[in-house]
Amino acid sequence: MNKHNLKALILMVGAIFMAFLMVNVTSQAARMDMVDVSNNNGYMSTAEYVSMRNEFGVKAVTVKISEGSTYKDPYAASNIANVQAAGLYINGYHFARYATKAQAIAEADFAGRTAKAAGLPVGAVLATDVEAEEQNNQSKATNDRNNAAFMKEIQKFGYRADIYTSGSWANNKMTIKGKTGWVAGYPYVMSGQKWYTNNNAWQWSGAARFRISYGGFDVSQLYTDYYTAGQKSTVKPTDPDAVNDNNQEANKNTSKPSNSVKWVKESKNYTLKTAVKLRTGTSTASSVIAILPAGTTVKTDQAIIQNGYRWVRQPRFNGYGYLATGPASNTLEYVKSGATHTYYTVKSGDSWWSIAQRNGLSMTTLASQNAKSIYTTIYPGQRLVVR
């Protein structure tokens, strides 16, 4: 065989191999089947939900309805209406604060009435989100009894029930039977492994990003039709190739630079591609202190280059803002801002719960101000922001 033919054959084989790799990687990516939103995400328009559907393959949205026995999510009604207008399946969830059976029934009654008033359709799921300190203090048997009471009561309103909790709490702090439950476990690095396949859904990221929406979102992969059953939907992505590409992008693991790397001096201007919400902490649950419009020039003084991303730092708002940008781009992608911090060094035997209690915080607040979730494993020697 002459050199030209051999070269052509090598190129062809290489192309086939690369195509195989791309198909294989695509099959490994966790899907963004369902998004959950709350007041932390602010107002969400129909256009944003249409973008999630068409460009990312989102099938269902689960919106926060209520919390405890008094809090009503102010965006529940608009989220429900706009999700339905976008042709997506709609569900709701209630953030549980109950510690007794009587409290569980009272909260379910409150959640059901609030969901009805907000327009959640009969037949939708109204899940109980069980991850608070109140449940952490209870035995497994007590949590099981309380969850069962909540779900029984919620069904009186015509809603289907389910339990959302973390992977570390499932079948530890409470029983999650097979083919039920919505379980969170992340951060997730794409490796071909899928988690919690015996449950209805696996929430695999709390920081997914969508093209025309601000901030990070919780996304889940569905294993059953429980969160899409019994409801009419016109969901049909218009660009399947974009869905695959966007799911691949969402599977990339990006995080705050570690403490082991050093900042280097950098004097550079970054121009915002889109408007960005600048927050007091590292989570979408923190307060918005400014909205930087598209076209804003951001000046930086130091930088870290790590894992293919450039993290730049700028002194403003009495603290430092961390801006993750592409490796060869002057376009800002994401902003995180924080005030001067007080740190705690994790010791053997520590947990999110013990550290939070010691510093007068909730577990969720402690985790969010460290750009983590309460399901993230912490290790001795690790530094956490506590103030």
ChimeraX attribute file (.defattr): number of C-alpha atoms within 10 A of each C-alpha:
attribute: neighborCount
match mode: 1-to-1
recipient: residues
	/A:1	6
	/A:2	6
	/A:3	8
	/A:4	9
	/A:5	10
	/A:6	11
	/A:7	12
	/A:8	11
	/A:9	12
	/A:10	12
	/A:11	12
	/A:12	12
	/A:13	12
	/A:14	12
	/A:15	12
	/A:16	12
	/A:17	12
	/A:18	12
	/A:19	12
	/A:20	12
	/A:21	12
	/A:22	12
	/A:23	12
	/A:24	12
	/A:25	14
	/A:26	17
	/A:27	13
	/A:28	16
	/A:29	22
	/A:30	27
	/A:31	25
	/A:32	27
	/A:33	23
	/A:34	27
	/A:35	22
	/A:36	20
	/A:37	23
	/A:38	22
	/A:39	18
	/A:40	18
	/A:41	16
	/A:42	15
	/A:43	13
	/A:44	19
	/A:45	16
	/A:46	18
	/A:47	15
	/A:48	17
	/A:49	27
	/A:50	21
	/A:51	19
	/A:52	28
	/A:53	27
	/A:54	19
	/A:55	22
	/A:56	27
	/A:57	25
	/A:58	26
	/A:59	26
	/A:60	27
	/A:61	27
	/A:62	26
	/A:63	25
	/A:64	29
	/A:65	33
	/A:66	27
	/A:67	20
	/A:68	18
	/A:69	19
	/A:70	11
	/A:71	14
	/A:72	19
	/A:73	19
	/A:74	16
	/A:75	20
	/A:76	25
	/A:77	19
	/A:78	16
	/A:79	29
	/A:80	27
	/A:81	16
	/A:82	19
	/A:83	25
	/A:84	21
	/A:85	16
	/A:86	21
	/A:87	19
	/A:88	26
	/A:89	24
	/A:90	29
	/A:91	29
	/A:92	28
	/A:93	25
	/A:94	29
	/A:95	21
	/A:96	27
	/A:97	20
	/A:98	25
	/A:99	19
	/A:100	18
	/A:101	18
	/A:102	13
	/A:103	18
	/A:104	26
	/A:105	21
	/A:106	18
	/A:107	26
	/A:108	31
	/A:109	19
	/A:110	21
	/A:111	33
	/A:112	25
	/A:113	15
	/A:114	21
	/A:115	28
	/A:116	16
	/A:117	11
	/A:118	20
	/A:119	14
	/A:120	25
	/A:121	17
	/A:122	17
	/A:123	19
	/A:124	22
	/A:125	25
	/A:126	32
	/A:127	28
	/A:128	29
	/A:129	20
	/A:130	24
	/A:131	20
	/A:132	19
	/A:133	17
	/A:134	14
	/A:135	21
	/A:136	16
	/A:137	12
	/A:138	15
	/A:139	13
	/A:140	18
	/A:141	12
	/A:142	17
	/A:143	24
	/A:144	18
	/A:145	16
	/A:146	22
	/A:147	28
	/A:148	18
	/A:149	19
	/A:150	28
	/A:151	21
	/A:152	16
	/A:153	21
	/A:154	26
	/A:155	18
	/A:156	12
	/A:157	18
	/A:158	16
	/A:159	24
	/A:160	20
	/A:161	24
	/A:162	23
	/A:163	24
	/A:164	26
	/A:165	22
	/A:166	23
	/A:167	20
	/A:168	15
	/A:169	20
	/A:170	20
	/A:171	13
	/A:172	12
	/A:173	23
	/A:174	23
	/A:175	17
	/A:176	22
	/A:177	11
	/A:178	11
	/A:179	15
	/A:180	17
	/A:181	24
	/A:182	27
	/A:183	24
	/A:184	26
	/A:185	21
	/A:186	19
	/A:187	20
	/A:188	17
	/A:189	15
	/A:190	17
	/A:191	11
	/A:192	13
	/A:193	11
	/A:194	14
	/A:195	19
	/A:196	20
	/A:197	16
	/A:198	15
	/A:199	18
	/A:200	23
	/A:201	27
	/A:202	29
	/A:203	30
	/A:204	25
	/A:205	25
	/A:206	23
	/A:207	20
	/A:208	19
	/A:209	18
	/A:210	18
	/A:211	12
	/A:212	13
	/A:213	19
	/A:214	18
	/A:215	21
	/A:216	19
	/A:217	20
	/A:218	18
	/A:219	28
	/A:220	28
	/A:221	24
	/A:222	23
	/A:223	17
	/A:224	15
	/A:225	10
	/A:226	18
	/A:227	28
	/A:228	21
	/A:229	13
	/A:230	14
	/A:231	14
	/A:232	12
	/A:233	17
	/A:234	12
	/A:235	17
	/A:236	14
	/A:237	19
	/A:238	14
	/A:239	13
	/A:240	14
	/A:241	12
	/A:242	15
	/A:243	21
	/A:244	19
	/A:245	14
	/A:246	19
	/A:247	21
	/A:248	19
	/A:249	13
	/A:250	22
	/A:251	21
	/A:252	13
	/A:253	13
	/A:254	15
	/A:255	14
	/A:256	16
	/A:257	18
	/A:258	9
	/A:259	9
	/A:260	6
	/A:261	10
	/A:262	12
	/A:263	16
	/A:264	11
	/A:265	13
	/A:266	15
	/A:267	11
	/A:268	14
	/A:269	15
	/A:270	18
	/A:271	17
	/A:272	20
	/A:273	15
	/A:274	19
	/A:275	18
	/A:276	21
	/A:277	20
	/A:278	23
	/A:279	21
	/A:280	21
	/A:281	21
	/A:282	22
	/A:283	23
	/A:284	25
	/A:285	19
	/A:286	17
	/A:287	14
	/A:288	14
	/A:289	13
	/A:290	12
	/A:291	11
	/A:292	16
	/A:293	14
	/A:294	13
	/A:295	13
	/A:296	16
	/A:297	16
	/A:298	17
	/A:299	17
	/A:300	22
	/A:301	15
	/A:302	18
	/A:303	21
	/A:304	19
	/A:305	18
	/A:306	15
	/A:307	11
	/A:308	11
	/A:309	19
	/A:310	20
	/A:311	23
	/A:312	27
	/A:313	24
	/A:314	19
	/A:315	15
	/A:316	13
	/A:317	15
	/A:318	10
	/A:319	15
	/A:320	18
	/A:321	24
	/A:322	23
	/A:323	23
	/A:324	24
	/A:325	20
	/A:326	14
	/A:327	14
	/A:328	9
	/A:329	12
	/A:330	16
	/A:331	20
	/A:332	23
	/A:333	17
	/A:334	20
	/A:335	20
	/A:336	22
	/A:337	26
	/A:338	20
	/A:339	15
	/A:340	10
	/A:341	12
	/A:342	10
	/A:343	12
	/A:344	15
	/A:345	14
	/A:346	17
	/A:347	14
	/A:348	9
	/A:349	8
	/A:350	14
	/A:351	16
	/A:352	20
	/A:353	17
	/A:354	13
	/A:355	20
	/A:356	18
	/A:357	14
	/A:358	9
	/A:359	12
	/A:360	11
	/A:361	17
	/A:362	17
	/A:363	20
	/A:364	20
	/A:365	19
	/A:366	24
	/A:367	22
	/A:368	19
	/A:369	22
	/A:370	18
	/A:371	19
	/A:372	22
	/A:373	23
	/A:374	21
	/A:375	19
	/A:376	14
	/A:377	12
	/A:378	17
	/A:379	14
	/A:380	11
	/A:381	11
	/A:382	12
	/A:383	16
	/A:384	19
	/A:385	16
	/A:386	20
	/A:387	14
